[in-house]
Amino acid sequence: MTDKTLELIANFSPQLINIPVNKCELEEVIDTLINLMFPICNCPEDLHVQEGLKTAADKLHANITTLHNRQSADEKTEAFFALYPSLQERLYKDAACYLQYDPAAKSLEEVVITYPGFYALCAHRIAHALYQLGLPLISRLFSEYAHAKVGIDIHPAARIGKNFFMDHGTGIVIGETAEIGDNVKIYQGVTLGALYVEKKLSDMKRHPTVEDNVVIYANATILGGDTVIGHDSVIGGGSWLTQSVIPYSLVYNSVDVKIRTVRNFDEPNNFVI
C-alpha cells in the first residue's frame, strides 16, 4: 500500500448517522418470528419455541424502547405478540392457497421453505402488524430485509387481503397505499405504483386498489391512487393501466406476432466479441 493511500485513509472522515435501532438484531428477529411460525422438524419437543420467541420478544422490546418510552414499548410488544397466533393462522391458510393453486407445489413444507413469494408475504404480514402499532421504522426495516432476500418490494403499510398468491415473485413492487382484496394472484414483475412522485403527496392515496379474485399476469404495471381494478378481472401480461376497470374485465395488449421459418433465411452476420 502506498504512502498516498495511507494518507487518504487517514484523512477520511465518516459522516455519522444516529441509528436508533439495532439493524442486525432486528433482522434476526424477523427470521426467528417466521421460522418459529413454521418449524420444519421431526422432533417438536426439541424446538424450544417459547425460548426462541422470548429471545425475539426481548430484542424487539429493547429496540422499541430506543424509539419510545418503556411503558409504550411494553404495550406495543404485548400487543404484537397478542396478534402473533392470528398471523400464524392466516399465513398457514395463505400457504395452503399456494399449495392448492400452484401445480408445481408438491407439499406445504415446500411452499414454506422454498417459495420467495410466501416468505415475502410472511414478512409483510408481520411488518404490517408492527406498522399499525405505530412502529414505521422497524416495520420498514423488516420489509426491506425481505426485499433484499427475495427481490419482492412490499411497503409495510400496504393492505393485503386473504389468500394472496405471488407466483415466482421476482420484481414485484407494491406501494405504500396499495390495497389488495382477497384471493388475488399476481405474477413476477408486477408493479402497483404511483403515477408520479412528489413529497407533497405523502398523505394521499397514490397506489391502486385491487379488488377480490383478480389475476394480474407478469410485468403488468398499474398506477395511481384513483385506479381501481374491479373484482374478478384479469390483467394480461405487460399491460399498462392508469385508469379503473369495471369488475369482470379482461385487459390485454394486442400484439401482432409473426411466425416464419428460418429455413430460407440468409445466414446473419455472426460477430465474435
Buried (B, 14 or more C-beta within 10 A) or exposed (E): EEEEEEEEEEEEEEEEEEEEBBEEEBBEBBBBBBBBBBBEEEEEEEEEEEEBBEBBBEBBBBBBBEBBEEEBBBBBBEBBBEBBEEBBEBBBEBBEBBBEEBEEBEEBEBBBEEBBBBBBBBBBBBBBBBBBBBBBBBBBBBBBBBBEBBBBBBBBBBEBBBBBBBBBBBBBBBBBBBBBBBBBBBBBBBBBBBBEEEEEBEEEBBBBBBBBBBBBBBBBBBBBBEBBBBBBBBBBBBBEBEEBBEBEBEBEEEEEEEEEEEEEEEEEEEEEE
